[in-house]
């Protein structure tokens, strides 16, 4: 699987937008970009995923660069509850093995 | 309510005493998986299953066994636990779609301590 690179940590102020970057320069045409987050003392939670086009759901937006070598998870209005570790994961849809690899992620702190 | 349940939530045991951690999902998902989470090492996949009777190794399968006799259940078996298997364990399930694995639903976790 192609690798992803994320900053170790980020800070944001409450009620402001947050842009969490992910670099994946070796992404292949069949790699989907998945984002999960893990709140303190909880299991990971799905956030969003996409292939080429930008995606929106009730939790966040995913902006994918035109060359697909990077993507950004956008939280439109951070709340204290959004403080978590955010994981950017690439999954090749052709990989029957479906092995799912989490990296170290970005730890997001939200300041009141 | 759609959910993944794990039991027990907490377990303290001794080296060599066989144990099973159960995982059950009520969403008719094909895909199920086990992860362990350790400080500094993040989440690592132990085993996964694409469907009934179909299982495969993840990144760290040594010392673990799994079975998938029914679609809803995916137990994790430690035949002879050792202290290095002390960890926080998560079970997850997902349906399959165009993207391969869709949204994974995770259980609440099982904190295992092996003395």
Interface residues (C-beta under 8 A of the other chain):
Chain A: X32 X36 X42 X43 X44 X45 X46 X49 X51 X87 X91 X92 X93 X95 X96 X97 X98 X99 X100 X101 X102 X103 X104 X105
Chain B: X31 X33 X35 X42 X43 X44 X45 X48 X50 X56 X58 X59 X90 X92 X98 X99 X100 X101 X103 X104 X105 X106 X107 X108 X109
